[in-house]
Amino acid sequence: MEQWSPLVRRLTAPNGSKMTGPGTNTYLLGRDEYTVLDPGPLDDSHLQAILAAGEGKIRRIVATHTHKDHSPLTRELAALTGAEVFGCVMDEPDHFQDTTFSVARNISHGQLLTTDEFTLEAIHTPGHVGNHFCYLLREEGLLFSGDHIMDGSTVVIIPPSGDMKDYLQSLELLRDYPLTGIAPGHGNLIPEPMKVVDMLYRHRLMREQKTLSGMRKVGEASLLEILPVVYDDVDPAVLTYARYSLWAHLLKLQRDGRATCTQTHGEFDQARWRLHG
């Protein structure tokens, strides 16, 4: 466990992988009583670590979103501690979602979670997934970014619940907040928030331009045929995941009136696409 500030401690779940980095970050906020942010995946050792760090003083549980590496421990942790749960449940969950997560009422954009020690502001940041929220610790200007922003890598956008256009708009939204740092769902503290926000925004636009160039090169083609052209600069081992983000780019181009899906038979990555004009 690491003490990041007087109000923030971090535990890392033992679920490290190519997609989760060193593992999912779970944050304990507070001193006299605790709010647990992103309890993490189902793992008994991580559950016991959270309970030990919480010292019987866990009062709230907050989830940035309900992917299976972020929220599944919520139900058991709430049952053991009696903590109140905050987050957002998707109307139509897909197979990536934690369907055990539940709240009395979905959190809303701008809602404040106020304790005697601090205030968390909920910021709706769809893109990675539609029910994603970041949380701003107002006293420190620290943004808990979940999977909206990760340390050292870009996040996968998985349609239909993920949306590239929404993701870009959510990045822009963060420019309106007085951020001093970003506490990501995976990786270490990010000390220059706006520099990273701008970098991620430019990177996504660069990948969009590369998608357009790739489509001009290959002509009408399936997503799987376009994929190695657009993502020729990444580890081939991650192409399985990159195809989701490419799908998100193609859907954005379709919404922008710049591309058309000409055949939708089979899986999404077998659909065929062409540029307009």
C-alpha positions as CSV (number, residue, x, y, z in Angstrom):
1,M,0.0,0.0,0.0
2,E,1.3,3.5,-0.9
3,Q,0.4,6.8,0.7
4,W,0.0,9.3,-2.1
5,S,-1.2,12.2,0.0
6,P,-2.8,12.8,3.5
7,L,-6.1,11.8,1.9
8,V,-5.1,9.2,-0.6
9,R,-3.7,5.7,-0.4
10,R,-3.3,3.2,-3.2
11,L,-3.6,-0.6,-3.3
12,T,-2.9,-2.5,-6.6
13,A,-4.8,-5.6,-7.4
14,P,-2.8,-8.7,-8.4
15,N,-4.3,-8.8,-11.9
16,G,-1.4,-7.4,-13.9
17,S,-1.4,-8.2,-17.7
18,K,-0.7,-6.6,-21.1
19,M,-4.0,-4.7,-20.9
20,T,-4.0,-3.8,-17.2
21,G,-0.4,-3.0,-16.7
22,P,0.8,-3.7,-13.1
23,G,-2.9,-4.2,-12.1
24,T,-6.0,-2.3,-11.2
25,N,-5.5,0.6,-8.8
26,T,-7.8,0.7,-5.8
27,Y,-7.8,4.0,-3.8
28,L,-8.7,4.5,-0.2
29,L,-9.7,8.2,0.4
30,G,-9.9,9.8,3.9
31,R,-8.4,9.6,7.3
32,D,-11.1,9.1,9.9
33,E,-13.3,7.1,7.6
34,Y,-12.7,5.7,4.2
35,T,-14.2,5.8,0.7
36,V,-12.9,2.9,-1.5
37,L,-12.7,3.9,-5.2
38,D,-12.6,1.0,-7.7
39,P,-12.5,-2.1,-5.5
40,G,-11.2,-4.1,-8.4
41,P,-11.6,-7.7,-9.7
42,L,-12.8,-10.7,-7.8
43,D,-9.7,-11.7,-5.8
44,D,-9.8,-12.7,-2.2
45,S,-6.3,-11.6,-1.4
46,H,-7.1,-8.1,-2.7
47,L,-10.4,-8.1,-0.8
48,Q,-8.5,-8.9,2.4
49,A,-5.9,-6.2,1.7
50,I,-8.7,-3.6,1.3
51,L,-10.4,-4.7,4.5
52,A,-7.1,-4.5,6.4
53,A,-6.3,-1.1,5.1
54,G,-9.9,0.1,5.8
55,E,-9.5,-0.8,9.5
56,G,-13.3,-1.2,9.9
57,K,-13.9,2.4,8.7
58,I,-15.0,1.9,5.1
59,R,-18.2,3.9,4.6
60,R,-18.5,4.4,0.9
61,I,-17.6,2.5,-2.3
62,V,-17.3,4.3,-5.6
63,A,-16.8,2.8,-9.1
64,T,-15.5,4.7,-12.1
65,H,-17.2,2.1,-14.4
66,T,-18.3,-1.5,-14.4
67,H,-15.7,-3.4,-16.4
68,K,-14.7,-6.7,-14.8
69,D,-11.3,-5.4,-13.5
70,H,-12.8,-2.5,-11.7
71,S,-16.0,-3.2,-9.9
72,P,-16.7,-6.9,-9.1
73,L,-15.4,-6.8,-5.5
74,T,-18.0,-4.1,-4.8
75,R,-20.8,-6.5,-3.8
76,E,-18.8,-8.5,-1.3
77,L,-17.0,-5.5,0.1
78,A,-20.4,-3.7,0.6
79,A,-21.8,-6.8,2.3
80,L,-18.9,-7.0,4.7
81,T,-18.7,-3.3,5.6
82,G,-22.3,-2.0,5.1
83,A,-20.7,0.7,2.8
84,E,-23.0,2.8,0.5
85,V,-22.3,2.2,-3.2
86,F,-22.0,4.9,-5.9
87,G,-21.6,4.5,-9.6
88,C,-23.6,4.0,-12.8
89,V,-25.2,0.8,-14.1
90,M,-25.4,0.4,-17.9
91,D,-28.9,0.0,-19.3
92,E,-27.8,-2.7,-21.7
93,P,-24.6,-4.4,-20.3
94,D,-22.4,-6.3,-22.7
95,H,-20.2,-9.3,-21.9
96,F,-17.4,-7.1,-20.7
97,Q,-19.6,-5.7,-17.9
98,D,-19.8,-6.7,-14.3
99,T,-23.5,-7.5,-14.0
100,T,-23.3,-8.0,-10.2
101,F,-22.8,-4.2,-9.7
102,S,-25.9,-2.4,-8.4
103,V,-26.7,1.0,-6.9
104,A,-29.9,2.5,-5.5
105,R,-29.6,5.3,-8.1
106,N,-27.1,6.0,-10.8
107,I,-24.7,8.8,-10.1
108,S,-25.0,11.9,-12.3
109,H,-22.6,14.4,-13.9
110,G,-21.6,17.1,-11.4
111,Q,-22.9,15.2,-8.4
112,L,-20.9,15.8,-5.2
113,L,-20.0,13.1,-2.7
114,T,-19.3,15.1,0.4
115,T,-17.7,13.8,3.7
116,D,-16.4,15.7,6.7
117,E,-12.9,15.4,5.1
118,F,-13.3,15.9,1.4
119,T,-15.6,16.3,-1.6
120,L,-15.5,14.1,-4.7
121,E,-17.1,15.6,-7.9
122,A,-18.5,13.1,-10.4
123,I,-17.5,13.9,-14.0
124,H,-19.3,11.9,-16.7
125,T,-16.6,10.8,-19.2
126,P,-18.1,8.3,-21.7
127,G,-15.9,7.0,-24.4
128,H,-14.1,4.0,-23.1
129,V,-17.5,2.9,-22.1
130,G,-20.8,4.7,-21.8
131,N,-21.1,4.6,-18.0
132,H,-17.6,5.8,-17.2
133,F,-17.1,8.6,-14.6
134,C,-14.0,10.3,-13.4
135,Y,-13.9,11.7,-9.9
136,L,-12.2,14.9,-8.9
137,L,-10.9,15.2,-5.3
138,R,-11.6,18.9,-5.0
139,E,-9.3,19.5,-2.0
140,E,-6.2,18.3,-4.0
141,G,-7.2,18.8,-7.6
142,L,-6.5,15.1,-8.1
143,L,-8.5,13.3,-10.8
144,F,-9.3,9.6,-10.4
145,S,-9.5,8.7,-14.1
146,G,-10.4,5.0,-14.1
147,D,-9.8,3.8,-17.6
148,H,-10.4,7.2,-19.3
149,I,-6.7,7.9,-18.9
150,M,-4.1,5.3,-18.1
151,D,-0.4,5.7,-17.3
152,G,1.9,5.0,-20.2
153,S,-0.7,3.7,-22.7
154,T,-3.9,4.5,-24.5
155,V,-7.2,2.8,-23.5
156,V,-9.2,0.5,-25.8
157,I,-12.5,1.8,-27.0
158,I,-15.0,-1.0,-27.4
159,P,-18.2,-0.3,-29.3
160,P,-21.1,-0.2,-29.0
161,S,-20.8,0.8,-25.4
162,G,-17.5,2.6,-26.2
163,D,-17.6,5.5,-28.6
164,M,-14.6,7.4,-30.1
165,K,-16.4,10.6,-30.6
166,D,-17.6,10.6,-27.0
167,Y,-14.1,9.8,-25.9
168,L,-12.6,12.9,-27.6
169,Q,-15.4,15.1,-26.2
170,S,-14.7,13.7,-22.7
171,L,-11.0,14.5,-23.1
172,E,-12.0,18.1,-24.0
173,L,-14.3,18.3,-21.0
174,L,-11.4,17.8,-18.6
175,R,-9.8,21.0,-19.8
176,D,-12.5,22.8,-17.8
177,Y,-11.2,21.5,-14.5
178,P,-8.3,22.7,-12.3
179,L,-6.4,19.5,-12.2
180,T,-3.1,19.1,-10.4
181,G,-2.6,15.4,-11.1
182,I,-4.2,12.2,-12.4
183,A,-4.6,9.0,-10.4
184,P,-5.2,6.4,-13.1
185,G,-7.0,3.1,-12.9
186,H,-3.7,1.5,-14.0
187,G,-0.2,2.7,-13.4
188,N,1.4,5.6,-11.5
189,L,0.5,9.1,-10.7
190,I,0.4,11.4,-13.7
191,P,1.8,14.8,-12.6
192,E,1.1,17.0,-15.8
193,P,-2.6,16.4,-16.5
194,M,-3.2,18.9,-19.4
195,K,0.0,17.7,-21.1
196,V,-1.3,14.2,-21.1
197,V,-4.9,15.2,-22.1
198,D,-3.5,17.1,-25.1
199,M,-1.2,14.2,-26.0
200,L,-4.0,11.7,-25.9
201,Y,-6.3,13.9,-28.0
202,R,-3.6,14.4,-30.7
203,H,-2.8,10.7,-30.7
204,R,-6.5,9.8,-31.4
205,L,-6.7,12.3,-34.2
206,M,-3.4,10.9,-35.6
207,R,-4.8,7.4,-35.5
208,E,-8.0,8.7,-37.3
209,Q,-5.8,10.2,-40.0
210,K,-3.9,6.9,-40.3
211,T,-7.2,5.1,-40.6
212,L,-8.2,7.4,-43.5
213,S,-4.8,6.9,-45.2
214,G,-5.0,3.1,-44.7
215,M,-8.5,2.9,-46.2
216,R,-7.3,4.9,-49.2
217,K,-4.4,2.5,-49.6
218,V,-6.4,-0.8,-49.4
219,G,-9.7,0.4,-50.9
220,E,-13.0,-1.3,-49.8
221,A,-11.9,-3.8,-47.2
222,S,-12.8,-5.6,-44.0
223,L,-11.8,-4.2,-40.6
224,L,-9.3,-7.1,-40.3
225,E,-7.7,-6.1,-43.6
226,I,-7.4,-2.5,-42.6
227,L,-6.1,-3.3,-39.1
228,P,-2.5,-4.2,-39.8
229,V,-2.1,-1.1,-42.0
230,V,-3.4,1.3,-39.4
231,Y,-1.7,-0.3,-36.4
232,D,1.6,-1.3,-38.1
233,D,3.4,0.5,-35.2
234,V,2.1,-1.6,-32.3
235,D,3.1,-4.9,-30.8
236,P,1.2,-7.6,-32.9
237,A,0.2,-9.2,-29.6
238,V,-2.2,-6.3,-28.9
239,L,-3.9,-6.3,-32.3
240,T,-6.7,-8.4,-30.9
241,Y,-7.6,-5.5,-28.7
242,A,-6.6,-2.8,-31.3
243,R,-9.4,-4.0,-33.6
244,Y,-11.9,-2.7,-31.1
245,S,-10.5,0.8,-31.2
246,L,-10.2,0.6,-35.0
247,W,-13.9,-0.3,-35.1
248,A,-14.6,2.8,-32.9
249,H,-12.6,5.0,-35.4
250,L,-14.6,3.5,-38.3
251,L,-17.9,4.2,-36.6
252,K,-16.8,7.8,-35.9
253,L,-15.9,8.2,-39.5
254,Q,-19.4,6.8,-40.4
255,R,-21.1,9.3,-38.0
256,D,-19.0,12.1,-39.6
257,G,-20.2,11.1,-43.0
258,R,-16.7,10.1,-44.2
259,A,-17.1,6.3,-44.4
260,T,-19.7,3.6,-45.1
261,C,-20.1,0.1,-43.8
262,T,-20.9,-1.8,-47.0
263,Q,-21.4,-5.3,-45.5
264,T,-22.2,-6.3,-42.0
265,H,-22.5,-10.1,-42.2
266,G,-20.6,-12.1,-39.5
267,E,-18.5,-10.6,-36.7
268,F,-17.8,-6.9,-36.4
269,D,-14.2,-7.3,-37.6
270,Q,-15.4,-9.0,-40.8
271,A,-17.6,-6.1,-41.8
272,R,-16.4,-4.2,-45.0
273,W,-15.8,-0.5,-45.2
274,R,-15.1,2.1,-47.8
275,L,-14.4,5.8,-47.8
276,H,-16.8,8.4,-49.3
277,G,-15.5,10.1,-52.4
